[in-house]
């Protein structure tokens, strides 16, 4: 385990045990370095992590102090390892900053709050997000940008509206975003699916579907796939664009975790598409909080009129209050500062989880290397029964979830034996212990199955 994680873990345990109480000042960095036999830089790294997770706070020229928190919040932290929740970690979000932006929005957009707005979205927010998207090489025409009440509303509209290619069916990956699958089932929409694994897509099968079936769009998550955590290569993105152009199929690119990508050369499909066949979706639910209910759609020009008509019928406008607060939050610089902190925190989590998995003796016997992402998975031997594994680990305080809701119709016999891992909620200091418990149980079940057979 990394030294700074060991220090952070020990300090958290002391806070949980009451050895360090709210408002108590922590020992000086030099004293902690002597105590843990490490450099001052390592101690500072541990303290910065705890500050980011709101266990402690810094006072200028005074040192670090324990945050005032209810003991109930800590009681389960040493017993529950939550690898099942995809909700953003509320401890990482500076809610007071956003509350300030809400208050500013009331003053700044008083007139707009008492009027029915535009179905396209708050003009000031569209301009702001246009500039923000350009930082990731997504150059959008403001006339083709729409603010929606979350990405779910955008998916709802796109699934039901007619497309200029006059095709009717939807193609999705399996596994895929669970709420989209639920939407397709509820509305009984014509749908086809194509399996996606860490090895990629079967492009021969993709081309057959594009050619032989009436596919109006292909929904895909090129970057940090939900729920596998894998990403397309540059060559795969270009192949998608080529096939979309060749067979007149639109690509629906859900780039919901674009803000978390540390590789600034990893461009979106939209950025590479010169044929206007890609619809780009951006979400703020993971970087801020789901309750904000703000999504962004960038459309090809041929779709904007129909989308506008359907959006206007779905709701007159998305919340002007939320849009105004988000515009202020971004333009104040607070968004960029928060993004940097959260992105680094999640990257540390993914790195710590991967490192913990690879350090386990079992990793030398089976290939369980997970993708480096906040949503990831372990590909397990077929002898492991996922239901039994999840149940056993729950009894040990390790929470996991099955992938059943991420499948539409792919037969069980063709599905990979995957265990989904969510790193959004779990504290960094608990990842190593939780991953070790996880790998120990997998090893135990493999040994048990081997003996039985």
C-alpha positions in Angstrom: 0.0 0.0 0.0 1.3 3.5 -0.7 2.8 5.1 2.4 0.6 8.2 2.3 -2.5 6.0 2.1 -1.3 4.1 5.2 -0.9 7.4 7.0 -4.3 8.6 5.9 -5.9 5.4 6.9 -4.4 5.5 10.3 -5.5 9.1 10.9 -9.1 8.2 9.8 -9.1 5.3 12.2 -8.0 7.7 15.0 -10.8 10.1 14.1 -13.3 7.3 14.1 -12.1 5.9 17.4 -12.3 9.4 19.0 -8.6 9.6 19.6 -8.7 12.7 17.4 -11.8 14.8 18.2 -13.6 17.5 16.2 -11.8 20.8 16.2 -8.6 19.2 17.6 -5.4 20.3 16.0 -3.3 17.6 14.4 0.4 17.2 15.2 2.7 19.3 13.0 3.8 17.9 9.7 7.4 17.4 10.9 6.2 15.5 14.0 3.9 13.3 11.9 6.9 12.6 9.5 9.0 11.5 12.5 6.1 9.4 13.9 5.5 7.6 10.6 9.2 7.5 9.6 8.6 9.2 6.3 9.3 12.5 4.5 7.3 15.7 5.2 6.1 15.5 1.5 4.5 12.1 2.1 2.7 13.4 5.2 1.5 16.5 3.3 0.1 14.3 0.6 -1.8 12.3 3.2 -3.2 15.4 4.8 -4.2 16.9 1.5 -6.2 13.7 0.7 -8.0 13.9 4.1 -8.7 17.6 3.5 -10.2 16.7 0.1 -12.4 14.1 1.8 -13.4 16.6 4.5 -12.0 14.7 7.4 -9.8 17.7 8.3 -9.4 21.3 7.3 -6.5 23.7 7.1 -6.2 27.1 8.9 -3.6 29.4 7.4 -0.4 29.5 9.5 -2.2 27.4 12.1 -2.1 23.8 10.8 -4.7 21.1 10.3 -7.8 20.5 12.4 -10.4 17.7 12.6 -13.7 18.6 10.9 -16.9 18.8 13.0 -18.9 15.7 11.9 -21.5 13.5 13.5 -20.0 10.3 14.9 -22.8 8.4 13.1 -21.2 9.3 9.8 -18.0 7.5 10.8 -19.5 4.4 12.5 -19.8 2.4 9.3 -16.7 3.6 7.5 -14.5 0.9 9.0 -16.9 -1.9 8.3 -18.6 -1.1 5.0 -16.6 -1.0 1.7 -19.1 0.3 -0.9 -18.1 -0.8 -4.4 -21.7 -0.7 -5.5 -22.7 3.0 -5.6 -22.2 5.2 -8.6 -23.4 8.4 -6.8 -20.8 11.1 -6.5 -19.1 11.3 -3.2 -20.8 14.2 -1.4 -17.7 14.7 0.8 -15.8 15.8 -2.3 -18.2 18.5 -3.3 -18.0 22.0 -1.8 -21.7 22.5 -1.3 -21.3 26.0 0.2 -19.7 27.2 -3.0 -22.6 26.0 -5.1 -25.1 27.4 -2.6 -23.5 30.8 -3.1 -24.0 30.3 -6.9 -27.7 29.5 -6.3 -28.1 32.7 -4.3 -26.3 34.7 -7.1 -28.6 33.1 -9.7 -31.6 34.5 -7.9 -30.2 38.0 -8.1 -28.8 37.7 -11.6 -31.7 35.9 -13.3 -34.7 37.3 -11.4 -36.5 38.2 -14.6 -35.9 34.9 -16.3 -37.1 33.0 -13.2 -40.6 34.6 -13.6 -40.8 33.9 -17.3 -41.2 30.9 -19.5 -37.8 30.5 -21.0 -36.6 28.8 -24.2 -36.6 25.1 -24.9 -33.1 25.4 -26.2 -31.7 26.5 -22.8 -30.4 29.6 -21.0 -28.4 31.5 -23.7 -25.7 32.5 -21.3 -25.2 28.9 -20.2 -25.0 27.7 -23.8 -22.3 30.2 -24.6 -20.4 29.2 -21.4 -20.6 25.4 -22.2 -19.6 26.0 -25.8 -16.3 27.5 -24.6 -15.9 24.7 -22.1 -16.5 22.0 -24.7 -13.8 23.5 -26.9 -11.2 22.6 -24.2 -11.9 19.0 -25.1 -11.9 19.6 -28.9 -15.7 19.6 -29.2 -16.4 22.6 -31.4 -20.2 23.1 -31.4 -22.5 25.4 -33.2 -24.6 27.2 -30.5 -27.6 26.8 -32.7 -27.2 23.0 -32.4 -26.7 22.9 -28.6 -29.6 22.1 -26.3 -29.8 22.1 -22.5 -31.9 19.2 -21.2 -33.3 18.1 -17.8 -30.5 15.5 -17.5 -29.2 13.2 -20.1 -32.2 10.9 -19.5 -34.5 13.5 -21.1 -32.2 13.8 -24.1 -32.2 10.0 -24.5 -36.0 9.9 -24.2 -36.4 12.5 -27.0 -33.9 10.9 -29.3 -35.3 7.4 -28.9 -38.8 8.6 -29.9 -38.3 11.3 -32.5 -38.0 10.5 -36.3 -34.6 10.7 -37.9 -33.8 12.1 -41.4 -32.5 8.6 -42.5 -36.1 7.4 -42.1 -34.9 4.4 -40.0 -36.6 3.2 -36.9 -34.5 0.8 -34.8 -32.0 1.6 -32.1 -28.7 -0.3 -31.7 -27.0 -0.4 -28.3 -24.0 -2.1 -26.7 -24.4 -4.9 -24.2 -23.7 -4.4 -21.4 -24.9 -0.8 -21.5 -26.4 2.1 -19.5 -29.2 0.6 -17.4 -31.6 3.5 -17.5 -31.5 3.5 -21.3 -32.3 -0.2 -21.4 -35.2 0.4 -19.0 -36.5 3.2 -21.3 -36.3 1.0 -24.4 -38.3 -1.7 -22.6 -41.0 0.7 -21.2 -41.7 2.2 -24.7 -41.3 -1.1 -26.5 -39.0 0.4 -29.1 -37.4 -1.7 -31.8 -33.9 -2.4 -30.6 -30.8 -4.5 -31.6 -27.7 -5.1 -29.5 -24.1 -5.8 -30.0 -21.8 -7.2 -27.3 -18.9 -5.1 -26.1 -16.0 -6.4 -24.1 -12.5 -5.3 -23.1 -11.4 -6.6 -26.4 -13.7 -4.2 -28.2 -16.6 -4.5 -30.7 -17.1 -7.1 -33.4 -16.9 -4.6 -36.3 -17.9 -7.2 -38.8 -21.2 -7.8 -36.9 -21.6 -4.0 -36.5 -21.3 -3.5 -40.2 -23.8 -6.3 -40.8 -26.3 -4.7 -38.5 -25.8 -1.2 -40.1 -26.2 -2.8 -43.6 -29.1 -5.2 -43.0 -31.2 -3.6 -40.3 -33.1 -0.2 -40.1 -30.8 1.4 -37.5 -31.4 5.1 -37.0 -28.7 5.5 -34.4 -26.1 3.5 -32.4 -25.8 4.4 -28.8 -22.2 4.0 -27.5 -20.0 5.2 -24.7 -16.5 5.5 -26.3 -14.8 6.8 -23.2 -15.0 5.0 -19.8 -17.9 2.7 -20.8 -20.8 2.3 -18.4 -20.4 -0.1 -16.7 -17.1 -1.7 -17.9 -14.8 1.3 -17.7 -13.2 0.5 -21.1 -12.5 3.0 -23.9 -12.2 2.9 -27.7 -8.9 3.3 -29.4 -8.5 6.1 -32.0 -8.7 3.5 -34.8 -12.0 2.1 -33.4 -13.5 5.6 -33.3 -12.5 6.3 -36.9 -14.0 2.9 -38.0 -17.3 3.8 -36.3 -17.4 7.1 -38.2 -16.6 5.4 -41.5 -19.4 2.8 -41.0 -21.9 5.5 -39.9 -21.2 7.5 -43.1 -21.3 4.4 -45.3 -24.6 3.1 -44.1 -26.3 6.4 -43.1 -26.5 5.6 -39.4 -26.2 8.3 -36.6 -23.8 7.7 -33.7 -25.1 8.7 -30.2 -22.0 9.4 -28.2 -22.5 9.5 -24.4 -19.4 11.2 -23.1 -20.7 11.4 -19.5 -17.2 11.1 -17.9 -15.3 13.3 -20.3 -14.2 15.6 -17.5 -12.4 12.8 -15.8 -10.1 11.9 -18.6 -6.5 13.0 -17.9 -5.4 12.3 -21.5 -6.0 15.5 -23.4 -5.2 13.8 -26.7 -8.1 11.3 -26.3 -10.6 13.1 -28.5 -14.3 12.2 -28.7 -15.9 10.6 -31.7 -17.7 13.9 -32.3 -14.3 15.7 -32.6 -13.2 13.2 -35.4 -16.5 13.2 -37.3 -16.4 15.4 -40.4 -19.7 14.0 -41.8 -22.2 15.3 -39.1 -23.3 11.8 -38.1 -22.5 12.1 -34.4 -24.8 13.3 -31.6 -22.8 14.3 -28.5 -24.1 14.1 -24.9 -22.5 15.7 -21.9 -23.6 15.2 -18.3 -22.8 17.1 -15.1 -24.3 14.5 -12.7 -21.0 12.9 -11.9 -18.8 16.0 -11.6 -21.4 18.0 -9.6 -24.4 16.1 -8.4 -27.4 14.2 -10.0 -29.9 16.5 -8.5 -28.8 19.4 -10.6 -30.5 17.7 -13.6 -28.6 19.5 -16.4 -27.5 17.7 -19.6 -26.1 19.0 -22.8 -26.9 17.8 -26.4 -24.9 18.8 -29.4 -26.8 17.8 -32.6 -26.0 17.5 -36.3 -27.8 20.4 -38.1 -30.2 17.9 -39.7 -31.7 17.0 -36.3 -32.0 20.3 -34.6 -35.5 21.3 -35.8 -37.2 18.0 -34.9 -35.3 17.8 -31.6 -36.5 21.3 -30.7 -40.1 20.4 -31.4 -40.0 17.3 -29.2 -38.1 19.1 -26.5 -40.6 21.9 -26.4 -43.4 19.4 -26.0 -41.6 17.5 -23.3 -41.1 20.6 -21.1 -41.2 24.3 -21.9 -37.7 24.7 -20.6 -35.3 23.0 -18.2 -34.9 24.6 -14.8 -33.7 28.2 -15.3 -32.6 28.2 -11.6 -30.2 25.3 -12.1 -29.0 26.6 -15.4 -28.3 30.1 -14.0 -26.4 28.6 -11.0 -24.3 26.4 -13.2 -23.4 29.3 -15.5 -22.2 31.3 -12.5 -20.4 28.3 -11.0 -18.4 27.7 -14.3 -17.6 31.3 -15.1 -16.5 32.0 -11.5 -13.7 29.5 -11.9 -15.1 27.3 -9.1 -16.0 24.6 -11.5 -12.5 24.2 -12.9 -11.0 24.2 -9.4 -13.5 21.6 -8.2 -13.0 19.5 -11.3 -9.3 19.4 -10.8 -9.7 18.2 -7.2 -12.3 15.6 -8.0 -10.5 14.3 -11.1 -7.3 13.8 -9.1 -9.3 12.1 -6.3 -10.9 9.7 -8.6 -7.7 9.0 -10.4 -6.0 8.2 -7.1 -8.9 5.9 -6.3 -8.6 4.0 -9.6 -4.8 3.8 -9.2 -5.1 2.5 -5.6 -7.7 -0.1 -6.6 -5.7 -1.4 -9.6 -2.5 -1.5 -7.4 -4.3 -3.4 -4.6 -5.7 -5.9 -7.1 -2.3 -6.5 -8.8 -0.5 -6.9 -5.4 -2.7 -9.8 -4.4 -1.2 -13.3 -4.9 -4.3 -14.3 -7.0 -3.4 -11.7 -9.6 -0.4 -13.8 -10.6 -2.7 -16.8 -11.4 -5.6 -15.2 -13.2 -6.0 -12.1 -15.4 -8.0 -9.7 -13.4 -6.5 -6.4 -14.4 -9.3 -3.9 -14.2 -9.6 -0.8 -16.5 -8.2 2.3 -14.9 -11.5 4.2 -14.3 -14.0 5.1 -11.6 -16.4 2.6 -13.1 -14.6 -0.6 -13.8 -14.9 -4.4 -13.7 -13.1 -7.6 -12.9 -13.3 -10.4 -15.4 -13.5 -13.6 -13.3 -13.1 -17.3 -14.1 -16.3 -19.1 -15.0 -16.1 -21.2 -11.9 -17.0 -18.2 -9.8 -20.7 -17.7 -9.2 -21.2 -13.9 -9.1 -24.4 -14.1 -7.0 -22.7 -16.3 -4.4 -19.6 -14.1 -4.3 -21.7 -10.9 -3.8 -23.7 -12.5 -1.0 -20.5 -13.8 0.8 -18.8 -10.4 0.5 -21.8 -8.6 1.8 -21.6 -10.5 5.0 -18.0 -9.2 5.3 -19.1 -5.6 4.7 -18.1 -5.4 1.0 -21.0 -4.1 -1.1 -21.1 -5.0 -4.8 -23.8 -5.1 -7.5 -24.6 -7.4 -10.4 -24.6 -6.5 -14.0 -28.1 -7.9 -14.8 -29.7 -4.5 -15.3 -27.0 -3.5 -17.8 -28.1 -6.3 -20.2 -31.1 -6.2 -22.6 -31.3 -9.6 -24.4 -27.8 -11.1 -24.6 -28.1 -14.7 -23.5 -26.5 -15.6 -20.2 -24.3 -18.1 -21.9 -22.7 -15.4 -24.0 -22.1 -12.9 -21.2 -18.7 -12.5 -19.6 -18.4 -13.4 -16.0 -17.9 -9.8 -14.8 -18.0 -8.2 -11.4 -18.8 -4.5 -11.5 -16.8 -2.1 -9.4 -17.8 1.5 -8.5 -15.2 3.8 -7.0 -17.3 7.0 -6.7 -18.4 6.7 -3.1 -15.8 4.6 -1.3 -13.1 6.6 0.6 -9.6 6.3 -0.8 -8.3 5.1 2.6 -10.6 2.1 2.5 -9.9 0.8 -1.0 -6.9 -1.3 -0.3 -8.6 -3.2 2.6 -11.8 -3.6 0.6 -10.0 -4.8 -2.5 -8.0 -7.3 -0.4 -11.2 -8.7 1.1 -12.6 -9.0 -2.4 -9.6 -10.9 -3.8 -9.4 -13.1 -0.7 -13.0 -14.2 -1.2 -12.5 -14.8 -4.9 -9.4 -16.9 -4.2 -11.4 -18.8 -1.5 -14.1 -19.7 -4.0 -11.7 -20.8 -6.7 -10.0 -23.1 -4.2 -13.3 -24.4 -3.0 -14.5 -25.1 -6.6 -11.2 -26.8 -7.5 -11.5 -29.2 -4.5 -15.1 -30.0 -5.4 -14.3 -30.8 -9.0 
